Amino acid sequence: MSILILNDHATITGGAAKVAIEEAVGLANFGKKVHFWAGGTASDPILDHPNISVKLSGQEDPLMQLGASPIAALKDAFHNTFFVKVMRQWLDEVSGDDPIEIAHIHAYSKILTGGVVEPLQERNLATVLTLHDYFSACPNGGLYNYKTQSNCGYTPLGMSCVFCSCDSRNMAFKIFRILRQKRFQTDGIPNDIDGFIAVTAFSRQILEPFLPISRPVMTLLNPITVNRLDLVNAAQNQVFLSSGRMSPEKGMDVFALGCERAAIKGKIVGAGVQLEELKQRFTQLEFTGWLTGEDYIHAFSQVRAFVMASRWQEPEGLVYLEAAARGIPIIAASDTAAEQFVLEFDAGKVFPNGDVQALSEILKDVSRDDAWVAEKGRNARLALESQSRDMPTHIQSLLNIYDETLKSKMK
């Protein structure tokens, strides 16, 4: 089986790209021929594998070019004609002895657009889409109102949705998102996708009503290689950690305020639009920016508990899983996948979404209770071990999903 993986980037720009790249390498290690096609101009060194062929369009996010060439940028953001053209060329090049049997789409909203479905449909290729976010249903990808900082209860593209100024920028950009979503639907997302992969039962339950009922939706948890991650003696540590993109929906300000009120040591790993503002407001917190390699590993070695304070209905979030794999308990906001993990495995505590006072009380309690930290951290580690998130098991499950999708398409 020759497999095509499509993603906006071939470098790790976020959780979706990380999973796409790691799955490509895992499939290649399993002996599968993998084609990895993306935008951008760079690819991650781990994709340099004898079983992986990487092709890049050389394009970046067209919306970053709005100032220089607004009309061309908006056209590419709706339907990336250039990528569709080179996809057809690339598909012609690989249609010989080892033709592609299945195409797996990951992130597509920034560069690829829904246009990637068109050349796949022309060749009747089976397609799978991993639902890393809510773009398959929601114009802004989050089922979230960025103006009110609250989860959205409107039906995507319904009248209430269309007239709601929920975009982080302005209503004009919301109109752009509505029109783009309509174009994505015309191009075939989600109705022409043959199979869907939800990254958690939590996000599957939210998205399934918006997906075609005749297509299979399967849950595949993101891979975490537990045995490679060193255990941390969290009970002897004093630092509370949060990590991720620093934008309002991620709740970094909720975490920072909770730390301030609880008078405990807090650290934030990440960057984004809120970084400078929060650094000025919360001088007692440590802000590291993004970390990689040994610096990233070292940051976890000092942690007592990991806090997932997202305001939006975060589908997964790889960082809290990496903390859990190190034996660090999780403090999670409600209405997130992390909440489900904590409750199912007794791996920490949950606070009402956005409630700073409730979070601060939990932080104070956890800062004093070494036995609780040790117990919940142990539960978190055991939970990941029980979920079989190792890469070989993940790849075998992924291949089973491919087989199921191919069978479903042939019916």
C-alpha positions in Angstrom: 0.0 0.0 0.0 1.3 3.4 -1.0 0.0 6.2 1.2 -0.3 9.9 0.6 -0.2 12.3 3.6 -1.3 15.9 3.1 -0.6 18.7 5.6 -0.2 22.4 5.5 3.5 22.1 6.5 6.2 19.5 6.5 7.7 21.0 9.7 6.3 20.8 13.2 4.2 23.9 13.5 1.7 22.5 16.0 0.1 19.4 17.2 -1.5 18.4 13.9 1.8 18.7 12.0 3.6 16.7 14.7 1.1 13.8 14.4 1.2 14.0 10.6 5.0 13.8 10.5 5.3 11.1 13.2 2.6 9.0 11.4 4.5 9.3 8.2 7.7 8.1 9.8 5.8 5.3 11.6 4.3 4.1 8.4 7.6 4.2 6.7 9.2 2.2 9.5 6.4 -0.3 9.0 7.6 -0.8 5.5 5.0 1.3 3.7 5.8 3.7 0.9 4.7 7.2 2.0 4.3 10.4 -0.1 4.2 13.5 2.1 3.0 16.6 0.3 2.8 20.0 1.9 3.1 23.7 1.5 6.1 25.7 2.7 9.7 25.4 1.7 11.2 23.2 4.5 10.7 19.7 5.8 11.5 18.2 9.1 14.8 16.2 9.1 13.0 13.1 10.4 11.1 12.8 7.1 14.5 12.0 5.4 13.6 8.3 5.2 14.1 5.9 2.3 10.4 5.0 2.3 9.2 8.7 2.4 9.0 11.0 -0.6 8.5 14.7 0.3 7.1 17.3 -2.1 6.6 21.0 -1.2 4.7 23.6 -3.1 6.9 26.5 -1.8 3.8 28.4 -0.6 3.2 29.9 2.8 -0.1 30.9 4.4 -1.7 33.2 1.8 -3.3 35.4 4.5 0.2 36.5 5.5 0.4 38.1 2.1 -2.8 40.2 2.4 -0.9 43.5 2.6 1.2 42.9 -0.5 -1.4 41.3 -2.8 -4.9 41.1 -1.1 -6.9 39.8 -4.1 -4.4 37.0 -4.9 -4.1 36.1 -1.2 -7.9 35.8 -0.7 -8.2 33.7 -3.8 -5.6 31.2 -2.6 -7.1 31.2 0.9 -10.5 30.1 -0.6 -9.1 27.6 -3.0 -5.4 27.1 -3.6 -5.4 26.7 -7.3 -1.6 26.4 -7.5 -1.5 23.6 -5.0 -4.3 21.8 -6.8 -2.3 22.1 -10.1 0.9 20.7 -8.7 -1.0 17.9 -6.9 -2.3 16.8 -10.3 1.2 16.8 -11.6 2.6 14.9 -8.6 -0.3 12.3 -8.8 0.5 11.7 -12.5 4.2 11.1 -11.5 3.3 8.4 -9.0 0.6 6.6 -11.0 2.9 3.9 -12.3 4.1 0.7 -10.5 3.2 1.7 -7.0 0.0 3.8 -7.2 -1.4 5.6 -4.1 -4.2 3.6 -2.6 -5.3 6.1 0.1 -4.9 9.8 0.9 -4.7 11.0 4.5 -5.4 14.7 5.1 -4.3 16.4 8.3 -4.2 20.2 8.5 -5.5 22.0 5.4 -7.0 25.3 6.4 -3.9 27.5 6.1 -2.3 26.6 2.8 -3.8 23.5 1.1 -7.5 24.5 1.4 -10.4 22.2 0.6 -9.2 22.2 -3.0 -7.0 19.1 -2.3 -10.0 16.9 -2.4 -10.7 17.7 -6.0 -7.7 15.9 -7.6 -8.2 13.0 -5.2 -11.8 12.6 -6.3 -10.8 12.7 -10.0 -8.7 9.6 -9.4 -11.3 8.0 -7.1 -8.8 7.7 -4.3 -10.1 6.8 -0.8 -9.6 9.8 1.5 -9.3 10.0 5.3 -9.4 13.2 7.3 -8.0 13.5 10.9 -10.2 15.9 12.9 -7.5 17.8 14.8 -9.8 20.8 15.1 -13.3 21.8 14.2 -12.7 23.3 10.7 -14.7 20.5 9.1 -17.8 22.1 10.6 -17.0 25.6 12.0 -15.8 28.6 9.9 -13.3 29.7 12.6 -12.2 26.2 13.4 -13.0 26.4 17.2 -16.7 26.3 17.7 -15.8 29.3 19.8 -16.7 33.0 20.1 -13.4 34.8 20.3 -15.2 38.1 21.1 -17.0 36.8 24.3 -14.3 34.2 25.1 -16.9 31.5 25.3 -17.9 28.3 23.5 -20.4 28.7 20.7 -23.8 27.0 20.8 -24.9 28.0 17.3 -25.2 25.6 14.4 -22.3 26.1 12.1 -23.3 28.2 9.0 -26.9 28.6 10.4 -28.4 32.1 10.4 -27.3 32.8 14.0 -23.8 31.7 13.2 -23.6 33.8 10.0 -24.6 37.0 11.8 -22.5 36.4 14.9 -19.3 38.5 15.1 -17.3 35.8 16.7 -14.0 36.2 14.8 -10.9 37.4 16.8 -10.4 40.2 14.2 -13.7 41.7 13.0 -17.0 41.0 11.2 -15.4 41.5 7.8 -13.1 38.6 8.5 -16.0 36.5 9.8 -17.7 37.0 6.4 -14.5 35.8 4.8 -14.5 32.7 7.0 -18.2 32.0 6.1 -17.5 32.3 2.4 -14.3 30.2 2.7 -16.2 27.5 4.6 -18.8 27.4 1.9 -16.1 26.9 -0.7 -14.4 24.2 1.4 -17.8 22.4 1.4 -18.1 22.8 -2.4 -14.6 21.4 -2.8 -15.7 18.3 -0.8 -15.0 18.8 2.9 -16.6 17.0 4.7 -19.1 15.4 2.3 -16.6 13.8 -0.1 -14.3 12.4 2.6 -14.5 8.6 2.9 -13.5 8.2 6.5 -12.8 10.4 9.5 -10.4 10.0 12.5 -11.4 11.7 15.7 -8.5 12.2 18.1 -10.6 11.7 21.3 -14.1 10.5 22.1 -14.7 14.0 23.4 -14.2 15.7 20.1 -15.9 12.9 18.2 -19.1 13.5 20.1 -19.0 17.2 19.3 -18.2 16.8 15.5 -20.1 13.6 14.5 -23.5 15.4 14.1 -21.9 17.6 11.4 -20.3 14.8 9.4 -22.0 12.7 6.6 -23.9 9.9 8.4 -22.9 7.3 5.7 -19.1 7.7 6.3 -17.2 5.9 9.2 -15.9 8.0 12.1 -13.2 6.2 14.1 -11.4 7.3 17.2 -7.6 7.1 17.2 -5.7 8.5 20.2 -2.6 10.5 19.4 0.6 8.6 19.9 2.8 9.2 23.0 5.9 7.0 23.5 5.6 6.6 27.3 8.7 4.5 27.9 11.0 7.2 26.3 9.8 9.9 28.8 11.6 10.0 32.1 9.5 9.9 35.2 9.5 13.0 37.3 9.3 13.0 41.1 6.5 15.6 41.0 5.8 15.6 44.7 9.3 17.1 45.4 8.8 20.0 43.0 7.1 23.4 43.5 6.5 24.7 40.0 3.1 24.6 38.2 3.4 24.5 34.4 1.2 25.5 31.5 2.3 25.3 27.8 1.0 26.3 24.4 0.1 29.1 22.1 -0.4 32.3 24.1 -3.8 33.4 22.7 -7.0 34.1 24.7 -8.8 30.8 24.0 -5.8 28.9 25.5 -6.5 30.4 28.9 -2.9 31.3 29.8 -4.3 34.4 31.5 -6.5 32.2 33.6 -3.5 30.2 34.6 -1.4 33.3 35.4 -4.2 34.8 37.5 -4.7 31.5 39.4 -1.0 31.4 40.2 -1.0 35.0 41.4 -3.9 34.5 43.7 -2.5 31.2 45.0 0.9 32.8 45.5 2.6 29.8 43.9 5.4 29.4 41.4 4.2 29.3 37.8 5.9 28.8 34.5 4.6 29.2 30.9 6.3 27.6 27.9 5.1 29.0 24.6 4.6 32.3 22.8 1.9 34.2 21.0 -0.1 37.4 20.9 -0.5 37.6 24.7 3.1 37.0 25.6 4.3 40.6 26.2 1.1 41.6 27.9 1.2 38.7 30.4 4.9 39.2 31.0 4.2 42.8 32.1 1.2 41.9 34.2 2.6 38.8 35.9 6.2 39.5 36.8 6.3 36.7 39.3 5.8 34.0 36.6 8.6 32.6 34.5 8.0 32.9 30.7 10.4 30.7 28.7 9.1 31.1 25.1 9.0 28.0 23.0 11.5 25.3 24.1 12.9 22.3 22.2 15.2 19.3 22.9 16.9 19.1 26.3 15.5 22.5 27.4 11.9 21.2 26.9 12.6 18.0 28.8 14.3 19.9 31.6 11.2 22.2 32.0 9.1 19.2 32.9 11.6 17.9 35.4 10.8 20.8 37.7 7.0 20.5 37.6 4.6 19.6 40.4 1.4 19.7 38.3 0.5 20.6 34.7 -2.4 23.0 34.2 -4.6 22.9 31.1 -6.7 26.0 31.3 -8.1 26.2 27.8 -11.4 28.1 27.4 -12.3 26.4 24.1 -13.3 22.8 23.7 -9.8 21.6 23.0 -10.0 18.3 21.1 -6.8 16.9 22.6 -3.6 18.8 23.5 -0.4 16.8 23.3 1.4 18.7 26.0 -0.7 17.6 28.9 -0.3 14.0 27.7 3.5 14.4 27.7 3.2 15.7 31.3 1.1 12.7 32.3 3.6 10.3 30.7 6.2 11.8 33.1 4.0 11.1 36.2 2.8 14.7 36.6 -0.8 15.2 37.7 -3.1 17.3 35.5 -5.3 20.2 36.5 -7.8 20.6 33.7 -10.5 23.1 32.8 -14.0 21.6 32.2 -15.3 21.2 28.7 -12.0 19.9 27.3 -10.6 16.5 26.4 -8.2 16.9 29.3 -11.2 16.9 31.7 -12.3 13.6 30.4 -8.8 12.1 30.8 -8.6 13.4 34.4 -12.0 12.1 35.4 -11.7 8.7 33.7 -8.3 7.9 35.2 -8.4 9.9 38.5 -5.3 11.7 37.2 -5.7 15.1 38.8 -8.4 17.8 39.4 -10.9 19.7 37.3 -12.0 23.3 37.7 -15.0 25.1 36.1 -13.9 26.6 32.7 -12.6 30.1 33.2 -13.1 30.2 37.0 -9.9 31.8 38.3 -10.9 31.6 41.9 -11.6 27.9 41.7 -8.3 27.3 40.0 -6.4 29.3 42.6 -7.9 27.2 45.4 -6.9 24.0 43.7 -3.4 25.3 43.1 -3.1 26.1 46.9 -4.3 22.7 47.9 -2.0 20.9 45.5 1.0 22.9 46.6 0.6 21.5 50.1 -0.3 17.9 49.4 2.7 15.8 48.4 0.8 12.5 48.8 -2.0 13.6 46.4 0.6 14.7 43.8 2.4 11.4 44.0 -0.8 9.4 43.7 -2.4 11.4 40.9 0.9 11.6 39.0 1.2 7.8 39.2 -2.4 7.4 38.0 -1.7 9.7 35.0 1.4 7.6 34.0 -0.5 4.3 34.3 -3.4 5.7 32.3 -1.2 6.4 29.3 0.4 3.0 29.6 -3.1 1.4 29.6 -4.2 3.3 26.5 -1.5 1.7 24.2 -0.4 5.0 22.6 2.9 3.6 21.5 3.8 4.2 17.9 3.7 0.5 16.6 0.2 0.0 18.1 -0.9 3.4 16.7 0.3 2.6 13.2 -1.4 -0.8 13.2 -4.6 0.9 14.3 -4.1 3.5 11.6 -3.7 0.8 8.9 -6.8 -0.9 10.2 -8.7 2.4 9.7 -7.3 2.7 6.1 -8.5 -0.8 5.4 -12.0 0.0 6.9 -12.2 3.1 4.8 -11.2 1.3 1.6 -13.8 -1.4 2.2 -16.5 1.3 3.0 -15.7 3.1 -0.2 -16.1 -0.1 -2.3 -19.6 -0.8 -1.0 
